[in-house]
Amino acid sequence: MEILTDITRTKLSIKAKEIFHNLSPAELIEAALQNGEGVLTDTGALMCDTGKFTGRSPKDKFLVCDDKTENTVWWGDVNFKFTSEKFDALLEKMLVFLEDKTVYMRQAFAGANPDYRLNLEIINTKAWHNLFCNNMFIRPTEKELENFEQDGRNNTFTIICIPEFEANPAVDGTRQANFTILDMTRRILLIGGTGYAGEMKKGIFTVLNYLLPQENGVLSMHCSANIGKEGDTAIFFGLSGTGKTTLSADPNRGLIGDDEHGWSETSVFNFEGGCYAKVIDLSREKEPEIFDAIRYGTIVENTRFIAGTREVDYHNNSVTENTRTAYPIHYIPNAVEPSVGGMPKNIFFLTYDAFGVLPPISKLSVGQAMYHFISGYTSKVAGTEMGVKEPQATFSACFGAAFLPLHPTKYASLLGEKIHHNKVNVWLINTGLTGGSYGVGSRIKLSNTRAMITAALNGDLNKVSFTRHPIFGMMIPEHCPYVVSDILNPKNTWVDKDLYNVTAKKLANMFQNNFEKYADFADEEILAGSPLIND
């Protein structure tokens, strides 16, 4: 254990009452328990609460606007401007705030491919936050730690996370007392007023989404990835509720990662060293790998015990629906090490279509892939208030708009280049409804979805004929092993064929209306991927 009171690392001089540097998980757990930050569960996991904020606060995330970012960042509803002067003043206040505090520091990496690795210097006032960073980021070896400063001084991003420090919006320029602010030039991430650990994870993801595409030509992706026994990599994009984690967790394939990846000229690689999974209604029967990963060294957030026990009640949502766990990726038995795969052969866009009009599996052209990537479509069922039960379309650019500092077409164009160059198959998978919209249709069986994905991965669909969808234009296979052919064309599953056409055109209109804000930045190939609505 290294205890210091004054330390200079990278760009900052940190002074504090005491500084603990690179503590082991056991030491951090002990400190968290002594500080009253959490309690142990019956499996040895550390249970902690995040306080007022049980999720990210996207409206309180800012980027410093300066010469580097002014003309490169996609400013607007996702990225909010912050001045360098306000950032410097807030940073100074936070450094002063630390002077009489206990600080936990650690060094870590983001990026499993060393050629594109980002060094991280992390400063926390909560021991459990430092454990979270140990679990979620890549853990350096002893030799890498010895050379950390000289090897990565110019490639280091510093995180300062102080939940107890609150901003004064009138003086500091924030929207509220909580804030997450990125300075891409000074390479510093400031977080204050919130105990939600995911702000650190997604803050660094935003950094990589800014740096890698521009500086290295690496496509940064909000996706999961796995690899087959023959070395074939598959990528799974999808918003919450579409089955991204479930479908990428295949016992016959190795897990590269569950959330954030880069695609370089030579590899698909995980940005992280751990997994941050939702645990609401978790059971060993449904998700055994995640369930069994919740042991000593793991964190569970905002959960509660079954009364009279130390057993976690995963059905308890009294704090939030967004209960989570954070554990090192090697806690998953089929995780590959290092978390790197070769060129992908297949990409899957997962969507829960509550309108019931998209095929359960279809093949996309490159233009369609870029169009659907920018659209980032899924749907949800409206609440039952006032009797409203109609599905609502949800669009999130590149399946992760909240973390995109660049314009979505930048990522889509890079995706298109890589698909062209590597001749990758792109599949749209509807994990939602068939036979009708919500209230009439039924959920596509998970067994059918798994069979279709397996057929695509094994190349079985290369041997079948396809039919073009008349409105959305994607190609629908006429046969698929172990799947009844009648369900492959969604129109065949509807009793009222005319209503199917009306509903499909309605969804197509939603796609087109959503895409209008991107159209001026899209090239002809992307625009050609739009649905066709014939009167």
N, C-alpha and C positions, 0 to 999 in steps of 0.2 A: 504494500500500500504506500503510495507516494502522497505525502501531505505537504502542501506549500502554502505560503501566504501571498506571494507575489510571483507572477509568471508571465513571460512574454512569449506568445505563440503567434505565428503568422503576422497579421497586421495590427494586433491589439495587445496592450499591456493590461493584464487583469490583476486587480488587487482585491483581496477578500479576507475575511476572518480566517478561513482555512480553505484550501483547495485540494480535493482528492482527484487524482489523475489516473485514468484508465483502470478503475476498480473492476474486479471480477464480478460476475453475476451474483455469486454468493455474498460478496461484500456489499453490493448495492442492495440486495434483498434485506440483509441485516440492517443497513442504514435506513432503508424505507420503513422497516418495522419499528426501529428505535425512534424515528421521526413521527410516527403515527400516520404515515402516508398510505398504509394498506394493511391487510391481514392475509394470512395463508389459508388456502382452501385445503380440502382433504386430499387433493392430489399433489400439494406442494406449490401450486401456482400462486402468484401474488395478485390479490384482488384489490384494485384501486378505483377511486372515483375521479372523474375529470372536473367536477364542480359544476358551475353554472352552464358551461358549454359542453354538450354531449356530442357535438359534431363540429365540423368546420364552419367558419363564418365567412362565406365568400365575399360578402359586401364590405368586409373589413380587411381585405387583402389588397395591398398596394405595391406598385413598382415605382422606383425612382425614375423620373423622366430626366434624362441628361443627353449629352451628345451621343452616347452609345445606343440609347434605347428610343430616343424621340421618333426616329423614322423607321424603326424595325419592329417595335411592339405593336400588337393589335389592340389599340386603345379603344375603350368603350364600356360595354356592360360587363365584361369579364375582367379587364385590366384597368385599374384606376391609378391616375397619376399622383405622385408624391414628389415634393421638391427635395433636392440635395441638402438644402439648408435645414429644412425640418428634420430630415433623416439624421444629419450630423448632431443636431441639438438633442434629439431623442436618444441616440446612441450614447452621448455623453451622460445624460441623466441615468441611463441604465447601468453604465459602468460605475458611476458614483453609488448607485443603489446597491451594487454588489459588495461594496467595501466592508460592510459589517455582516456579510452573509456567508454561509457555508456553500461552496460551489463544487459541483461535480463536472469534471472535464473528461472528454475522451476523443480519441482520434479514430476515424473510420473511413471507409471508402463507399462511393456510389458508383456502380458499374463493375460487373464481373469480368469484362474484357479489359485487361490492363492498358490497352492502347487508348481507351476512351474513359479512363477512370477519373473520377473527381475526388480529391482529398477533402475530408470534412474535419473541422475542428468544432466540437460541440460543447457548449457551456450551459449547464442546467443548475437550477436551485432545488430541483426535486430529484431525489435518488432514483425514483421509479421512472422518471422521464429519461434518465441516463441509461437505465436498464432497457427501456423501450428502444433507444437508439442502438444499443448493443445488439438487440434482437433483430431490428429492422434493417440496419445498414450492414455492409460487409465488414467483417472483423479482420483486421490486419494480423499477420503472423508477428512473432517477436522480431524477426529479422526486418520485416517491413516497417515495424514501429521504430527500429533503430535508425532507419534511413528516411523516415516519414517527412521530416522538415526539409532536408536538403533536396529530396526528390520531388516534393510537391508544393514548395513554398509559393510558387506562382500559379499553382493549379488548385488552391485550397479555398473552399467556401466555409465561412464561419457562421455557426448558428448560435444565437444567444436567445434562450427561452426562459423567461422569468414570469410565471403565472401571477405572482404577487404584485408585479409592477403594472400599474394602470396609467394610461395616458390621460392627459387633460385635453379633450378635443379642441377646446377653444384656443389653446396655446400650441398644442403639438400638431394640429392639422389632421388628426384622425377623425373617423366618423363617430366612434364610441371609445370607451376606455380600453377595450381589447383591440388588438391589431396584429397583423402579419405584414411585414414590409421587406421587400427584396431590393437590394442595391446590386445590380449586375456588374457595375464598374468596380466597386470596392469589394464585391463578392462577400457580402454579409447579409444574413437573414435575421431580422429582429422579430421576436414574438413576445407579446406581453398581454396580461389581463385575461388569459385563457389557459385552462389546464388540459385542453384536448390535445393529446400527444400527436394525433394525426396531422396537425398543422405543420409539424417538422417534416414528416414524411412527404406530404404533398407539396410543401415549400421547395424541397430539393428536387422533386419531380418537375416542378415548374422551371427550376434552374436548368435542368437537363433538357427540357423541351425547348429552351431558348438557345443553349449553347451548342448542342450536338448537331442539329440540322444545319445551322449556319456555319459553324467552324469545322465540322468533320464530315458533313454529308450523311450523317447517321440519322435514320428515322427513329424518333422517340415515340413509343406507343403505350397507350393505356390498354393492356391486354394480358392474358395469360398465355403460356406457351408450354408445350411438352414435346417429347422426342421419342420416336419408336426405336425398336431394337436394331433396325437397319440404319439408324442415324437420320431418319427423316423428321424434320421439325414441322410442327403445326402451331399456328397462332390463332387465338380465340379473342375476338373483340366482342364486347357486349356491355350494355348498361345494367344497373342493378335489377335483379329479378329475371334476367334472361337465361341464366344457367351457366355463366362463364366459369365459375369455380367448379361447379358440379361436373360439367362436361369435359373440362380439361384434366380433371382428376381421374385418370384412367389407370387401373392396376397393371395394364399391359404396356404402359408407356412411362418414361421418366418425366418428372416434373422439373421444368427449367425455372418456372416462377409463376406466381398467381396474379400479378397486377401491373408491373411496370417493366418494359423491355426496350432495348435498342436493336436496330437492324443495320449492321454495317455491311461493308463489301464482302466480309468473310464469315459473319456469324450473326446469330440472334442471341442476345445476352441479357440476363437479368440485371436490373439496376440495383436490386436490393439483396439483403442477406437473410430475409425473413418473410413471414406472412402476417397479414393483418386482416383476419377473417371475422365476419359477423357470426355471432353465436346465439342469436335469438332462436329459440326452439331447436337448438342443437341436440342431436342424439347420436349415440354410437351407431345405431342402425342406419341412419341416413348418411352420415359423414364420419366414418370411423377414423380416417386419418387425422382430421382436425380434432375430433374428440380426444383421441389418445395423445395428441401433441400438447394438451393442456396439462402440464406437469411442472416440476420444479424448474424454475428459470423462465417460465411463461408468465405473461401478464393477462389478466382478464379485467376488462373495464366496465364499470357501471352495472355490474351484475349483483345479485343478491343470493343469500343462502336459503335452502329449504329450512323452515323453522326448526330450531333445536339441533341443527347439524352444521357441519362445515362443507356440505355438498352444495355445489352451485345449482340454483334453480334456473335453468336456461329458458324456461317459459315465462319468467318474471320480467315484465317490461315496465315496472313501476318507476324506474329512473328514465329509461328511454328504450325505443325499439332498436336503437343503434348500439346494442351491446357488442363488444368486440374482444378478440384475443390477439396478442402479439407474441410470436415465438420464432426462434431461429429456423431457417428452412430445413436444416438437417434433422429437425424433429419429425419431418415427414419421411417415411421409410423409402419411398421411391424417388426422392429428390436427387438430381444429378449434381456432381461436384467436379469442377466448378460449374456454375449455373450458366452454361454456354452450349448452344446448339449450332448446327450448320445452317445452310440456306433453307428456308422453308419451302415445302412442296405444296402445302395447302394452307389457306387462310379461311377462317370461318367468321362471318358476321352473324352474331346471334341477336334475334329480336323476339320479343313477346308481342305478337300481333293480336290484340284483342278484337280487331275487326274481323279476323278469320278469313282474310282474302289472300294472304301471301302463301306461297307453297311451303311445305315443311322442309324441302331442300330444293335449291335451284342454283344454277351456275351463272356467274356474272362475267361479262366482258370487262376489260380493263377500265373502259370509260364508266361503265355501271359501277364497278368497284370503287372508283374515286368518288362518284356521285353519292353512293350510299355511305361511303366513309365520311364525307363531309356532312351528310344528313344525320347520321348517328341515330337512327330511328328505333324506338320501341313504343309501347303504349301501356296505359294503365286504365283501370276501371274507375270511373268517377264515383264519388261517394253517393250514398243512398239518400242524402238529404233532398227533400222536396221531390223524392221519387226519381231522381236522375240516375240512370244506370248506363248511359251511353259511354263507350270507350273514349279516352282522350289520347291523342297522339303526343308523344314526347320526342323532341329532337335535341341531341347534344353533339355538336360538331366533333368529329373524329373520336366519338365515344368517350369524350372527356373534355368538354369545352372549358370547364372551370380551371383547367391547368395549362391552357394554351396561351403562351405569350405572343406567338406569331399568328398570322392570319391562317385560318384552316386550310386554305388552298395551297399554302406552302407545304404542309404535311401531306396533303392529298397528291400533289404533283410528285413529291418524293416517293410516295407509295406506288404511284403509277410507274415511275421509272424502274423501281425495283421489281415490280411484278413483270413488266416487259422483259427486263434483262434476265431474270431468273426463271421465266416461264412458269409462274406460280398459278395454281388453280385457286379461284376465289369462289366460295360458296356462301349463299345466304340461307341461314337456318331459322325457320320460324318455330319457336318453342311455345308459341301461344295457342290460339284456338283454331279449330277446324269444324266444318259443318255449319257455320253461322257465326255471327258476332256474339258478344257477351250477352248472356241470358238465354241463348239458343245453342251456340256451339259448345264443344267440349275441348278440354286441354289435350293437345297432342301427347300421346303416351311417351314417357321418357325412354322406354325400351325401343320404340320406333325411332326416336331421335338418335339414340346411341347407335342403332343399326345403320342409319343413314350416314352418320359421321364415320363410322368404321368402314363402310363401303367406299366412301370418298378417300379415306386414308389408304385403303388397300388397293386402290385403283380399279375397283370393280365397276365404277360408273364410267370408266373410259370405254367400256364395251357395250354400252346401251345407247339407244336413240333418245333424242331430246325434242321437246316441243316448246316453241316460244310462247311466253305469256303475252296475250294480245294487248295488255295495258302497260304492264311494268317492263316487259321486254326481256326478262331473264329466261334462261333455258331450264325447262323442267324435265327431269329424267322420266322416261316412260316405265322403267322397271328399276327395282332396287332389291338386292338380296334380303330375305327375311322380313320384307315389308309388303303389305297388301298394296297392289298397284293402284287401286281405286283412290287411295288417300293422297297420292302424289300430286295430282292436279286438284287444287282446292275447289274449283268450281264444281267438280264431280261430287263433292261431299255436301253441297248445298241442295236442299229440296227446291227452293225458289231460285232458279238460275238468273232470272231478271233482277232479283234483289241483290244477288252476288255482283252482277255487273254494276249496279248503282253504287253499291258499297265500295267496290274496288276503285271506281272513278272518284268517289269521295275521298278515299285515302290518297289517291294519286294527286288530287288537287292540293291536299295538305302538304305533300312532298314539294310540289312546285311553289306553293306560297312560302314555305319555309326557306326554299333555296334562293328566293329572290335577293336576299341580302348578300349572297355570295356570287351571284351571277356575273357581276361586272369584273370579278377577279378570276373567273374560271375560263379555261381554254375550251376549244371546240370539242375535244375528246371527252372532257368532263360533262359538258352540256349535253352531249349526245347520250349520256347515261340517264337522262330524265325520263320519267314515264310518258307514254303517249296516250292522250285522251282523245278518242275519236267520237264525235257527236253522232 
